């Protein structure tokens, strides 16, 4: 049987050829550098441990930089955390160590890796490298160590109800009453003091599901309460948050409160916002968004 051939216009063939060349050009080559980070000791509070970084390469490569990066809450006890390897040969291992200790409870990520940078006319053109890390949760003498991050169980159920628009017309402060903890509720306060009268304003705070939940919304003012509290029903979990609507007077301070209950490991961002809308078409006239980065991890919850 004779094979059938389909003829394509020359323009299509040229286009396909260019696309193929672009695909090859845009594909980043894999790095020949490999890094492995090991740990000796128990990373409890105040106990020295040794992190060792082992570097290899599948091809010869020169001027390789190796680093062990320690986050806040973990301090180095030995001076060196960065090294330069003039040449990495195939089949050879290059090892570097750093002694450190954990000085703060919490979740810490220790990274170790190596990279090679290439320059042309003083501009960085390529960076190839490899890395490895340890994920550590410390609570006194209780520790959890893994090569993979712990599960994040905190799910935000709210959506930001404002976009920045003349934020200088509203003074705000978003803060916690204390550090997050597994025992006892933590209060979130959001104070709002407008510099102009707001007649169609909404104030909102995110809601959460999973290992972090928000409850007990309250409002107080420096004068007469002029706002209505709206709590979206729990059935609408995808958008559940706490919101207030009403009127705000220039120079008067309004304080909004919710409580947070931590029952599992996680991290997320808590948003609060003020949004004054034009009643004729709903567009934002004055808008401001504030954010808190929240995180809480315990070793026993990660096991």
N, C-alpha and C positions, 0 to 999 in steps of 0.2 A: 504494500500500500504506500502510495506516495505521501510524504508529509506535506501538510498544508502550511503555508507561510502567510502571515498577515503583514502587509506593508504599512508602516507608520509614516506620517509626514516628517520631513527633515526637522521642522521646528520642534516637534514633540521629542524626537530623539535627542536633539541638542538640550532641551529642557531637562529631560530625564538624566542626561549625563551631568549637567551642572548640579542638579539636586544630589546626585550620588557623590560628587566631589565635595559638596558642602557638608553632607552627612559625615564623610570621612574626616574633613577638616575640623568639624565641631565636636568630634568624639575625643574625650580626654583620655590619653594613654594611662594605663594603670601604673601606679608607682612601684618601683622595684624595692623600695625600702619597707622593711617589716620591723615592728616594735612589739615587745612583750614586757609587761610590767608585772613584777612579783612583789609579794609582801612577806616580811618576816616579823613576827610578833603580833600582839593583840592590841589594836588601836583604841584602847580605853583612855579616859581622861588622864593626862600626865604621864603616860607610859611610852617610852621611846620605841619606835618601830623603824624598820629599814625598808625603803622602797628601792627596788633594783630594776633598772631598765636595760633590756638586752636588744641590741640592734643588729640586723643582718640585711643583706641586699642580694637580689638575684642578678645584679650586674655591677661592674665596678662604678663607683661614683665618688666624687671628691667634694670637699668642703660641706660636710653634713653637720647640721646643728641638732643637738639632742637636748631635750628639756624634760624636767619633772616639775609640773605646776601644782603648787599647793594653794588651796583656797583659804579665804578668811576662816579662822577657827582651827587651822592646822599650821603650826609653825615649824620652820626648819631648825634643826639642832646642828647640822653641818652646813658649811658655807655654800658649797657648790650645788646648784640646781640646773645649771646649763653648761654644756660642753660642746666643743668643736672637734669633729673627726676629720683630719686632713684628707683621708682616703679610706673608703670602705671597700674591701675586696670580697669577691664572691666566696662563700663558704666560711668566712670568718665571723666571729661574734665579738661585739664591742659592748662592754657592760659598764654601767655607771650607777652609783648608789647615793641615796640621800637619807639621812636620819632625821626623823621628824616626830612630833607628838601632837595629839589632838588636845586643844585647850578649851574648846566650847562644845557643849552638847549640840546635837542636830545632825543634819544630813550634809555630807561632804563628798565631793567628787575630786579624786586625785588623778591627774592625767600625766601620762608619759608618752613621749613620741620623738620622732626625728624628721627633719625635712631638709630639702635642698632647694634653694632659690636660684633662678637664672635671671640675668639682667641683660638688657640691650640698650646702649646709650643712656645708662643710668636709670632706666625704667624696668620695673619688675615684669617679666614676661611669662614666667611659669614658676609654680611651686609644687613639688612632689614630696610626699611624705607618708608616714604611717604612724598610728598611735594606738594606745591601749589605756584602759582606765580602771579604777576601783571605785565602787559606790559604797560608802560607809555611813552607817547611822550609829551614833554614840549617845548613850544616856548613862553617864557615870561609868561604871564598870561593865555595863551591859552593851554589847556591840552586835552589829549585823554587817557582814561584808559580802559583796557580790561583784561580779563583772557586769551585771545588768542592773539597770536602775530599779528601785522599788516601785510598786504599783501606785499610781496617782488616782485616788478614789474621789477627789473633789470635782464635781461637775457644776459649772455655773448654769443656772436656768434663766438668767435675765439677759436682756440685751440693752446696749447703751442707748438711752433715749434722747441724747442731745449731741450736737456737733458744735465744736468751738465757734462762737460768734460773739464778738465784743466781750470776751470773758473778763476784761478789766472793770466791767460794770457790776461785778458780783465778787465779794470777798468770801472765800470758803476755806474750811479746814476739815480734813478727814483723818481720823486717828483711832487707835485702839486704846482701851482703858489700861491695858497691860499686855505682857507677852502671851501668845497662845499657849494653852495648856490643856492636858487631857482631863484634869479635874477642875470643875467649875466653869461657869459661863464667862465669856469675855464680851464686853460691851463695845460696840462701834458707835462713835459719835460723828455727826456731820453737821457743822455749823455753817449757816448761810446768812450773810448780811448784804443786802442789795444796796447799791449806791443810787438807784433810781426806784420809783414805784414800779412794781410788776403786777399786772392785773390778770394775766392768763398763764400762770407759772405752774410747772410740774417739777417736783423733786423726787428722785428715785434712788434706790439702793438695790444692788444685785441680790438675787436669791441663790441658794446652793442646795444640791442634793448629794447623797453619798456620805462620805466621811466628814463633811462639814455642812451644817445646817444653820439657817438664819431664822430667828423668831422674835416675838415680843416687840413689834414696832411701836415707837412712842414719838410724840412731838411736843415740844414746849417752846415758848417764845418769851421775849423780854417784855411783852405786853399781852394784849388780847390775842387768843388763838384765832387765826383767820384761815385755817387750812383744813381740808378734809382728808382723812386717811383712806387709801384704797389698797386692799390686799388682793392680788389676783388669785382666784381659786386654785387649790392644789391640783385639780383635774387638768389644768393647763400648765403642766410641768415645763413645757418647752419655753414658756415665757414668764414663769412665776418670779415675781419680784415685788418689792414694796414701793409704792409711789404715793405722793401727796400732791394734791392739786388745790389751787386757790389764789389768794391775793397776798402779796408781800409789800410792806411799806418801807420806804427809803430809810436806811439807818437802823432798822430794827433787826435784831438777831434771832434767828430761828434755829433750833437745835433738834436734830432728828437722831433717833437711837434705835439700834437693833442689837440683839445678842447673838453670838456665834457659839456653837457647840461642836467641839472636835471629837470625833469617835473613830477616826482611822487616818492613815497616812495620806498626805497629799499636798499639793500646792496649786494656787490659782491667783487670779487678780480680782480684787473687789473694786467695783466701780460705783461711784456716786455721781449724780449729775443734777444740774439746774437747767431748765429749759423754758424760756418764755416764747410763746408762739403768737404769731399774728392771727387773730380770730377769723380774719376774712379768708385767708388761703392756707393757714397752718404752717407757714414757713417759720424757721427759727429766727427770732429777733435778737435774743440774748441767750447764749449757751456756754456752759462750762462743764468740763468733765474732770473728776479727780479719781485717783487710783491708789490702792494699797497692794503691794505684793505680799501675799500670805504663804506661809509654808510651815508644816509641822510633821515631823517623822519620829516614830519610836521603833526601837529594834524589835520588840515583841510583836508589833503589828505587821512587820515585814516578813515574819517567819511563816 
